[in-house]
Amino acid sequence: MNRMRVVVSLCGVLLGAVACSRQPPAVAAPEWEAANPLAPLPQPPLGIDSRFADLPQPPTPERVRLGRWLFFDTRLSADRTISCATCHSPAQGFSETEPVSTGIRNQKGTRKSPSFVNAAWRLYPVFFWDGRADSLEMQSLGPIANPIEMGNTHDAMVRTLSAVRGYRTYFKAAFGSEEITKDRVAQAIADYERVCTSGDSPWDRWRKHHDEAAVSQEVKSGHDLFFGKAGCSQCHLGQNFTDDRFHNLGVGWNPRTRAFADEGRFIVTKIAADRGAFKTPTLRDVATHAPYMHDGSLATLHDVVEHYRNGGLRNPYLDPKITRVPLTDAEMDALVRFMEALTGQNRQEKAPTEFPR
């Protein structure tokens, strides 16, 4: 009897071993996942004294990974030629080096794409030059349906993405089910944008780490001017160098017709005082995406400083903070060197080489 039990036990072991040997091999991750692996959220860089965990709804690694694909995926546009990254290039501070954006069928817009670096921590969460979006989610959906940008509809975008079998796994990981909706697309892209940060610039290393060799004496002089005589910090303030408010600088004013080519914030509020007012852009990475202003009308940072030195362009709605500033040429150069020193070390983001299919 004991012998039979031993035989049975041995058979069980042998059968188990055979069964184990017949287990299918582990399925390799698809190549697009290897090119965009799930990763922990990045730490905010030096100079950004905020945390993702403190946000009302912090981003998740799963939504960030999905949003990264969607941000760079041209299939979100009507003709599959334009992605979010077309006008918000990582190498250019998530802005662009064209005066105005170019959309599908080579259509030209009327505004330059603003940078959204450090958008997770803005004083006032309003987006676009005129502030018409009150969240990153709303901002991310706008260009998709704009006829001269990505030229799509949200319904058509959802149908296109729903037909991509490879995306289903990642929507489930990010949201709990495979369902693809415009709101889920918006949240994933917004979470990716939230982790696109800029900091650890030479200026940060000087101010935060007290590394006196991180910047030149000219940058230090520019710093003193920026926060002092030049008055730049009235609007370019805080860790992101923006008050996220709207100001009329006279850009786009036509003295002959006494009108603006673009009425800016007024289009949203219909308040007369908002005519020609545009949102203060962040100065993080500002040296990477000339030309400047909402219409790209100022070619260099030196031109921008010259515009402020002259007190903007006079018009009935000019912001009272904009007045002539008696700056010497050397002082103007120092201010430019200061802004150049705000270029961070966190712009190595690359487009995924493979996408779900």
DRENDO-1510 file (C-alpha; in Angstrom, 1 decimal, always signed):
<recs>
REC; n; res; u; v; w
REC; 1; MET; +0.0; +0.0; +0.0 .
REC; 2; ASN; +2.8; +2.4; +0.9 .
REC; 3; ARG; +4.6; +1.4; -2.3 .
REC; 4; MET; +1.5; +2.3; -4.4 .
REC; 5; ARG; +1.3; +5.7; -2.6 .
REC; 6; VAL; +4.9; +6.3; -3.5 .
REC; 7; VAL; +4.3; +5.4; -7.2 .
REC; 8; VAL; +1.2; +7.7; -7.3 .
REC; 9; SER; +3.2; +10.5; -5.8 .
REC; 10; LEU; +6.0; +10.1; -8.2 .
REC; 11; CYS; +3.6; +10.1; -11.1 .
REC; 12; GLY; +2.0; +13.2; -9.8 .
REC; 13; VAL; +5.4; +14.9; -9.6 .
REC; 14; LEU; +6.3; +13.7; -13.1 .
REC; 15; LEU; +3.0; +14.9; -14.6 .
REC; 16; GLY; +3.3; +18.2; -12.8 .
REC; 17; ALA; +6.8; +18.6; -14.3 .
REC; 18; VAL; +5.4; +17.8; -17.8 .
REC; 19; ALA; +2.6; +20.2; -17.3 .
REC; 20; CYS; +5.0; +23.0; -16.2 .
REC; 21; SER; +7.2; +22.3; -19.2 .
REC; 22; ARG; +4.2; +22.8; -21.5 .
REC; 23; GLN; +3.3; +26.2; -20.1 .
REC; 24; PRO; +3.3; +28.8; -22.9 .
REC; 25; PRO; +6.3; +31.1; -22.9 .
REC; 26; ALA; +5.8; +34.6; -21.4 .
REC; 27; VAL; +4.5; +37.0; -24.0 .
REC; 28; ALA; +6.9; +39.8; -24.8 .
REC; 29; ALA; +5.8; +43.3; -24.5 .
REC; 30; PRO; +5.0; +45.0; -27.8 .
REC; 31; GLU; +7.6; +47.2; -29.3 .
REC; 32; TRP; +5.6; +50.3; -28.7 .
REC; 33; GLU; +5.5; +49.6; -24.9 .
REC; 34; ALA; +9.3; +49.1; -24.8 .
REC; 35; ALA; +9.6; +52.5; -26.4 .
REC; 36; ASN; +7.3; +54.1; -23.8 .
REC; 37; PRO; +7.6; +52.0; -20.6 .
REC; 38; LEU; +5.6; +52.6; -17.5 .
REC; 39; ALA; +7.7; +54.8; -15.2 .
REC; 40; PRO; +7.3; +56.6; -11.8 .
REC; 41; LEU; +6.3; +60.2; -11.9 .
REC; 42; PRO; +9.4; +62.4; -12.2 .
REC; 43; GLN; +10.5; +64.6; -9.3 .
REC; 44; PRO; +9.9; +68.3; -9.8 .
REC; 45; PRO; +13.3; +70.0; -10.8 .
REC; 46; LEU; +15.4; +72.4; -8.8 .
REC; 47; GLY; +13.6; +75.7; -8.6 .
REC; 48; ILE; +10.0; +74.2; -8.5 .
REC; 49; ASP; +8.9; +74.1; -4.8 .
REC; 50; SER; +5.7; +72.2; -5.5 .
REC; 51; ARG; +4.8; +68.5; -5.6 .
REC; 52; PHE; +2.5; +66.4; -7.8 .
REC; 53; ALA; +1.0; +64.8; -4.7 .
REC; 54; ASP; -0.3; +68.2; -3.6 .
REC; 55; LEU; -2.5; +68.6; -6.7 .
REC; 56; PRO; -6.3; +68.1; -6.2 .
REC; 57; GLN; -6.1; +65.1; -8.7 .
REC; 58; PRO; -2.4; +64.1; -9.1 .
REC; 59; PRO; -1.4; +62.5; -12.3 .
REC; 60; THR; -0.8; +58.7; -12.4 .
REC; 61; PRO; +2.0; +56.9; -14.2 .
REC; 62; GLU; -0.6; +55.0; -16.3 .
REC; 63; ARG; -2.3; +58.1; -17.5 .
REC; 64; VAL; +1.0; +59.9; -18.1 .
REC; 65; ARG; +2.3; +57.0; -20.3 .
REC; 66; LEU; -1.0; +56.9; -22.3 .
REC; 67; GLY; -1.0; +60.7; -22.6 .
REC; 68; ARG; +2.6; +60.7; -23.9 .
REC; 69; TRP; +1.5; +58.5; -26.8 .
REC; 70; LEU; -1.6; +60.6; -27.5 .
REC; 71; PHE; +0.4; +63.8; -27.3 .
REC; 72; PHE; +2.7; +62.7; -30.1 .
REC; 73; ASP; +0.2; +60.7; -32.1 .
REC; 74; THR; -0.8; +62.3; -35.4 .
REC; 75; ARG; -3.8; +60.1; -35.7 .
REC; 76; LEU; -5.7; +62.5; -33.5 .
REC; 77; SER; -5.8; +65.0; -36.4 .
REC; 78; ALA; -8.2; +64.7; -39.3 .
REC; 79; ASP; -5.5; +64.0; -42.0 .
REC; 80; ARG; -3.0; +62.2; -39.6 .
REC; 81; THR; -0.3; +64.9; -40.2 .
REC; 82; ILE; -0.5; +67.0; -37.0 .
REC; 83; SER; +0.0; +66.1; -33.3 .
REC; 84; CYS; +0.0; +68.2; -30.2 .
REC; 85; ALA; +3.8; +68.0; -30.4 .
REC; 86; THR; +3.8; +69.6; -33.8 .
REC; 87; CYS; +3.3; +73.0; -32.3 .
REC; 88; HIS; +4.4; +72.2; -28.7 .
REC; 89; SER; +7.9; +70.9; -29.3 .
REC; 90; PRO; +9.8; +69.6; -26.2 .
REC; 91; ALA; +13.1; +70.9; -27.7 .
REC; 92; GLN; +11.6; +74.4; -27.9 .
REC; 93; GLY; +10.2; +74.5; -24.3 .
REC; 94; PHE; +6.9; +73.0; -25.5 .
REC; 95; SER; +6.4; +76.0; -27.7 .
REC; 96; GLU; +7.6; +76.5; -31.3 .
REC; 97; THR; +10.0; +78.7; -33.3 .
REC; 98; GLU; +7.4; +79.9; -35.8 .
REC; 99; PRO; +5.6; +83.2; -35.5 .
REC; 100; VAL; +2.2; +81.5; -35.7 .
REC; 101; SER; +1.2; +77.8; -35.7 .
REC; 102; THR; +0.6; +75.8; -38.8 .
REC; 103; GLY; -2.2; +73.2; -38.9 .
REC; 104; ILE; -3.5; +70.6; -41.3 .
REC; 105; ARG; -3.3; +71.4; -45.0 .
REC; 106; ASN; -0.6; +74.0; -44.2 .
REC; 107; GLN; -3.1; +76.4; -42.8 .
REC; 108; LYS; -1.7; +79.3; -40.8 .
REC; 109; GLY; -3.2; +80.4; -37.5 .
REC; 110; THR; -3.0; +83.8; -36.0 .
REC; 111; ARG; -1.2; +83.0; -32.8 .
REC; 112; LYS; +2.0; +81.3; -31.7 .
REC; 113; SER; +1.6; +78.2; -29.4 .
REC; 114; PRO; +2.5; +79.2; -25.9 .
REC; 115; SER; +4.6; +77.0; -23.6 .
REC; 116; PHE; +2.9; +74.9; -21.0 .
REC; 117; VAL; +5.9; +73.9; -18.9 .
REC; 118; ASN; +5.2; +73.7; -15.2 .
REC; 119; ALA; +1.5; +74.1; -16.0 .
REC; 120; ALA; +0.6; +71.8; -13.0 .
REC; 121; TRP; +1.5; +74.6; -10.7 .
REC; 122; ARG; +0.1; +77.9; -12.0 .
REC; 123; LEU; -1.2; +80.7; -9.9 .
REC; 124; TYR; -4.4; +80.8; -11.9 .
REC; 125; PRO; -5.3; +77.7; -14.0 .
REC; 126; VAL; -6.3; +79.4; -17.2 .
REC; 127; PHE; -4.9; +78.4; -20.6 .
REC; 128; PHE; -4.5; +79.8; -24.1 .
REC; 129; TRP; -3.3; +83.3; -24.7 .
REC; 130; ASP; -6.9; +84.6; -24.1 .
REC; 131; GLY; -7.6; +82.3; -21.1 .
REC; 132; ARG; -10.6; +80.6; -22.7 .
REC; 133; ALA; -9.8; +77.2; -21.1 .
REC; 134; ASP; -10.0; +76.8; -17.4 .
REC; 135; SER; -8.2; +73.5; -17.2 .
REC; 136; LEU; -5.4; +71.6; -19.0 .
REC; 137; GLU; -8.1; +69.0; -20.0 .
REC; 138; MET; -10.1; +71.7; -21.8 .
REC; 139; GLN; -7.0; +73.1; -23.4 .
REC; 140; SER; -6.0; +69.7; -24.8 .
REC; 141; LEU; -9.3; +69.2; -26.5 .
REC; 142; GLY; -9.4; +72.6; -28.2 .
REC; 143; PRO; -6.8; +72.2; -30.9 .
REC; 144; ILE; -8.2; +68.8; -31.9 .
REC; 145; ALA; -11.5; +70.3; -33.0 .
REC; 146; ASN; -10.1; +73.6; -34.3 .
REC; 147; PRO; -10.6; +73.5; -38.1 .
REC; 148; ILE; -7.3; +75.2; -38.9 .
REC; 149; GLU; -5.2; +73.3; -36.3 .
REC; 150; MET; -5.9; +69.5; -36.1 .
REC; 151; GLY; -9.1; +69.9; -38.0 .
REC; 152; ASN; -10.9; +66.9; -36.5 .
REC; 153; THR; -14.0; +66.3; -34.4 .
REC; 154; HIS; -13.9; +64.8; -31.0 .
REC; 155; ASP; -16.3; +62.0; -32.1 .
REC; 156; ALA; -14.1; +61.2; -35.1 .
REC; 157; MET; -11.0; +61.1; -33.0 .
REC; 158; VAL; -12.7; +58.7; -30.6 .
REC; 159; ARG; -13.7; +56.4; -33.5 .
REC; 160; THR; -10.1; +56.4; -34.8 .
REC; 161; LEU; -8.6; +55.6; -31.5 .
REC; 162; SER; -11.2; +53.0; -30.7 .
REC; 163; ALA; -10.2; +51.1; -33.9 .
REC; 164; VAL; -6.6; +50.9; -32.6 .
REC; 165; ARG; -6.6; +47.6; -30.7 .
REC; 166; GLY; -3.3; +48.3; -29.1 .
REC; 167; TYR; -4.6; +51.3; -27.2 .
REC; 168; ARG; -7.2; +49.4; -25.3 .
REC; 169; THR; -4.8; +47.8; -22.8 .
REC; 170; TYR; -3.5; +51.2; -21.8 .
REC; 171; PHE; -6.9; +52.9; -21.5 .
REC; 172; LYS; -7.8; +50.0; -19.2 .
REC; 173; ALA; -4.7; +50.5; -17.1 .
REC; 174; ALA; -5.2; +54.2; -16.9 .
REC; 175; PHE; -9.0; +54.3; -16.3 .
REC; 176; GLY; -10.2; +50.8; -15.3 .
REC; 177; SER; -11.8; +49.8; -18.6 .
REC; 178; GLU; -11.0; +49.8; -22.3 .
REC; 179; GLU; -13.6; +52.4; -23.1 .
REC; 180; ILE; -12.2; +55.4; -25.1 .
REC; 181; THR; -13.9; +58.8; -24.7 .
REC; 182; LYS; -12.9; +62.3; -25.4 .
REC; 183; ASP; -12.8; +63.1; -21.7 .
REC; 184; ARG; -10.3; +60.2; -21.1 .
REC; 185; VAL; -8.2; +61.4; -23.9 .
REC; 186; ALA; -8.2; +64.9; -22.5 .
REC; 187; GLN; -7.3; +63.7; -19.0 .
REC; 188; ALA; -4.4; +61.5; -20.3 .
REC; 189; ILE; -2.9; +64.3; -22.4 .
REC; 190; ALA; -3.3; +66.8; -19.5 .
REC; 191; ASP; -1.5; +64.4; -17.1 .
REC; 192; TYR; +1.3; +64.1; -19.5 .
REC; 193; GLU; +1.5; +67.9; -19.9 .
REC; 194; ARG; +1.5; +68.2; -16.1 .
REC; 195; VAL; +4.8; +66.3; -15.8 .
REC; 196; CYS; +6.5; +68.4; -18.5 .
REC; 197; THR; +8.6; +70.6; -16.3 .
REC; 198; SER; +11.4; +73.0; -16.5 .
REC; 199; GLY; +13.9; +74.0; -13.8 .
REC; 200; ASP; +17.4; +73.2; -12.7 .
REC; 201; SER; +18.6; +76.2; -14.8 .
REC; 202; PRO; +21.8; +78.0; -14.2 .
REC; 203; TRP; +19.8; +80.7; -12.4 .
REC; 204; ASP; +18.2; +78.0; -10.2 .
REC; 205; ARG; +21.6; +76.6; -9.3 .
REC; 206; TRP; +22.9; +80.0; -8.4 .
REC; 207; ARG; +19.9; +81.0; -6.3 .
REC; 208; LYS; +19.0; +77.6; -4.8 .
REC; 209; HIS; +22.4; +76.0; -4.5 .
REC; 210; HIS; +24.3; +79.2; -4.1 .
REC; 211; ASP; +26.7; +78.2; -6.9 .
REC; 212; GLU; +28.3; +81.5; -7.7 .
REC; 213; ALA; +30.0; +80.0; -10.8 .
REC; 214; ALA; +26.7; +78.9; -12.3 .
REC; 215; VAL; +26.0; +82.2; -13.9 .
REC; 216; SER; +28.0; +85.2; -15.1 .
REC; 217; GLN; +28.2; +88.6; -13.4 .
REC; 218; GLU; +26.1; +89.9; -16.3 .
REC; 219; VAL; +23.3; +87.4; -15.4 .
REC; 220; LYS; +23.5; +88.6; -11.8 .
REC; 221; SER; +23.1; +92.2; -12.9 .
REC; 222; GLY; +20.2; +91.2; -15.1 .
REC; 223; HIS; +18.6; +89.5; -12.1 .
REC; 224; ASP; +18.9; +92.7; -10.0 .
REC; 225; LEU; +17.4; +94.7; -12.9 .
REC; 226; PHE; +14.6; +92.2; -13.4 .
REC; 227; PHE; +13.5; +92.3; -9.8 .
REC; 228; GLY; +14.3; +96.0; -9.4 .
REC; 229; LYS; +14.7; +98.9; -11.8 .
REC; 230; ALA; +13.2; +97.2; -14.9 .
REC; 231; GLY; +10.0; +96.2; -13.0 .
REC; 232; CYS; +9.7; +92.9; -14.9 .
REC; 233; SER; +8.6; +91.0; -11.8 .
REC; 234; GLN; +5.4; +92.9; -11.6 .
REC; 235; CYS; +4.0; +90.4; -14.0 .
REC; 236; HIS; +6.7; +87.7; -14.4 .
REC; 237; LEU; +6.7; +86.5; -10.8 .
REC; 238; GLY; +6.8; +83.3; -8.7 .
REC; 239; GLN; +8.6; +80.0; -9.6 .
REC; 240; ASN; +7.1; +80.1; -13.1 .
REC; 241; PHE; +7.8; +83.7; -13.8 .
REC; 242; THR; +4.2; +84.5; -14.6 .
REC; 243; ASP; +1.2; +86.0; -12.8 .
REC; 244; ASP; -1.1; +84.1; -15.2 .
REC; 245; ARG; -3.0; +87.3; -15.7 .
REC; 246; PHE; -3.8; +89.4; -18.8 .
REC; 247; HIS; -2.1; +92.6; -19.9 .
REC; 248; ASN; -2.3; +95.0; -22.8 .
REC; 249; LEU; +1.2; +95.8; -24.1 .
REC; 250; GLY; +0.1; +97.4; -27.3 .
REC; 251; VAL; +1.2; +94.4; -29.4 .
REC; 252; GLY; -0.9; +94.3; -32.6 .
REC; 253; TRP; -2.3; +97.8; -32.2 .
REC; 254; ASN; -2.8; +99.7; -35.4 .
REC; 255; PRO; -2.7; +103.5; -34.8 .
REC; 256; ARG; -4.2; +104.3; -38.1 .
REC; 257; THR; -7.3; +102.1; -37.7 .
REC; 258; ARG; -7.2; +102.4; -33.9 .
REC; 259; ALA; -7.9; +98.7; -33.6 .
REC; 260; PHE; -6.2; +95.5; -32.7 .
REC; 261; ALA; -5.5; +92.8; -35.2 .
REC; 262; ASP; -6.4; +90.4; -32.4 .
REC; 263; GLU; -8.5; +91.5; -29.4 .
REC; 264; GLY; -7.2; +88.8; -27.1 .
REC; 265; ARG; -8.9; +88.5; -23.7 .
REC; 266; PHE; -11.8; +90.7; -24.9 .
REC; 267; ILE; -13.0; +87.9; -27.2 .
REC; 268; VAL; -13.7; +85.8; -24.0 .
REC; 269; THR; -14.9; +88.4; -21.5 .
REC; 270; LYS; -16.4; +91.1; -23.8 .
REC; 271; ILE; -15.1; +93.6; -21.3 .
REC; 272; ALA; -13.7; +96.7; -23.0 .
REC; 273; ALA; -10.7; +97.0; -20.7 .
REC; 274; ASP; -9.6; +93.5; -21.9 .
REC; 275; ARG; -9.1; +94.6; -25.5 .
REC; 276; GLY; -5.7; +93.6; -26.7 .
REC; 277; ALA; -4.8; +91.9; -23.4 .
REC; 278; PHE; -3.0; +88.6; -23.5 .
REC; 279; LYS; -1.8; +86.2; -20.8 .
REC; 280; THR; +1.7; +86.6; -19.3 .
REC; 281; PRO; +3.8; +83.7; -20.6 .
REC; 282; THR; +6.2; +81.8; -18.4 .
REC; 283; LEU; +9.8; +82.8; -18.8 .
REC; 284; ARG; +11.0; +79.2; -18.1 .
REC; 285; ASP; +12.9; +78.0; -21.2 .
REC; 286; VAL; +12.0; +81.3; -23.0 .
REC; 287; ALA; +15.3; +81.5; -24.9 .
REC; 288; THR; +14.5; +78.2; -26.7 .
REC; 289; HIS; +11.4; +79.5; -28.7 .
REC; 290; ALA; +11.9; +82.8; -30.4 .
REC; 291; PRO; +10.1; +84.8; -31.8 .
REC; 292; TYR; +7.9; +86.3; -29.1 .
REC; 293; MET; +4.5; +87.6; -28.1 .
REC; 294; HIS; +1.2; +86.1; -29.1 .
REC; 295; ASP; +1.7; +86.8; -32.7 .
REC; 296; GLY; +5.4; +86.2; -32.9 .
REC; 297; SER; +6.0; +89.8; -33.9 .
REC; 298; LEU; +9.1; +90.4; -31.9 .
REC; 299; ALA; +12.0; +88.4; -33.3 .
REC; 300; THR; +14.4; +88.3; -30.3 .
REC; 301; LEU; +14.5; +88.7; -26.5 .
REC; 302; HIS; +16.4; +92.0; -27.1 .
REC; 303; ASP; +13.4; +93.2; -29.2 .
REC; 304; VAL; +11.1; +92.3; -26.3 .
REC; 305; VAL; +13.2; +94.3; -23.8 .
REC; 306; GLU; +13.3; +97.2; -26.3 .
REC; 307; HIS; +9.5; +97.1; -26.5 .
REC; 308; TYR; +9.2; +97.4; -22.7 .
REC; 309; ARG; +11.9; +100.1; -22.6 .
REC; 310; ASN; +9.8; +102.2; -24.9 .
REC; 311; GLY; +6.7; +101.7; -22.8 .
REC; 312; GLY; +4.9; +99.4; -25.1 .
REC; 313; LEU; +2.8; +100.8; -27.9 .
REC; 314; ARG; +0.4; +103.5; -26.7 .
REC; 315; ASN; -3.3; +102.7; -27.1 .
REC; 316; PRO; -6.5; +103.4; -25.1 .
REC; 317; TYR; -6.3; +100.1; -23.2 .
REC; 318; LEU; -2.6; +100.0; -22.4 .
REC; 319; ASP; -1.9; +98.3; -19.0 .
REC; 320; PRO; -0.9; +101.0; -16.5 .
REC; 321; LYS; +2.1; +98.9; -15.4 .
REC; 322; ILE; +3.6; +99.5; -18.9 .
REC; 323; THR; +5.7; +102.6; -18.8 .
REC; 324; ARG; +8.9; +103.8; -20.2 .
REC; 325; VAL; +12.0; +102.3; -18.4 .
REC; 326; PRO; +15.3; +104.2; -18.7 .
REC; 327; LEU; +17.5; +101.2; -19.5 .
REC; 328; THR; +20.9; +101.5; -21.0 .
REC; 329; ASP; +22.0; +99.2; -23.8 .
REC; 330; ALA; +24.2; +97.3; -21.4 .
REC; 331; GLU; +21.3; +96.9; -19.0 .
REC; 332; MET; +19.2; +95.5; -21.8 .
REC; 333; ASP; +21.9; +93.0; -22.6 .
REC; 334; ALA; +22.0; +91.9; -19.0 .
REC; 335; LEU; +18.3; +91.3; -18.9 .
REC; 336; VAL; +18.6; +89.1; -22.0 .
REC; 337; ARG; +21.4; +87.2; -20.4 .
REC; 338; PHE; +19.2; +86.7; -17.3 .
REC; 339; MET; +16.4; +85.3; -19.3 .
REC; 340; GLU; +18.7; +83.0; -21.2 .
REC; 341; ALA; +19.9; +81.6; -17.8 .
REC; 342; LEU; +16.3; +80.4; -17.1 .
REC; 343; THR; +16.8; +77.6; -19.7 .
REC; 344; GLY; +16.3; +74.4; -17.7 .
REC; 345; GLN; +17.9; +71.0; -18.0 .
REC; 346; ASN; +14.7; +69.0; -18.3 .
REC; 347; ARG; +14.0; +69.2; -22.1 .
REC; 348; GLN; +15.4; +65.8; -23.1 .
REC; 349; GLU; +11.8; +64.5; -23.8 .
REC; 350; LYS; +11.7; +62.6; -27.1 .
REC; 351; ALA; +8.8; +61.5; -29.2 .
REC; 352; PRO; +7.9; +57.8; -28.9 .
REC; 353; THR; +9.4; +55.8; -31.7 .
REC; 354; GLU; +6.5; +53.4; -31.8 .
REC; 355; PHE; +2.7; +53.8; -31.2 .
REC; 356; PRO; +0.0; +51.3; -30.3 .
REC; 357; ARG; -1.6; +49.7; -33.3 .
</recs>
